[in-house]
């Protein structure tokens, strides 16, 4: 067995497993945060100042349509994005 055979049969599949197990969830997590940010800004634009409950439900429905995430986790992410957005507005 040559080094090329070993590479093809063992190392490349092992690297694929590592990427699938560690990298893909990390990318999905970052993508979720990006989408929540987009949803929060869009809700702010559509509903204006106030109407917090309506904006929250809009973002929640939009995200739940795209990602599998618990309500508690999604609420925390939305709150974090709103905090960042309000801080950016004050500056």
Secondary structure, DSSP 4 states (H G I P E B T S, - for coil): --HHHHIIIIIHHHHHHHIIIIIHHHHHHHHHHHHHHHHHHHHHHHH-SS-HHHHHHHHHHHHHTT----HHHHHHHHHHHHHHHHHHHH-
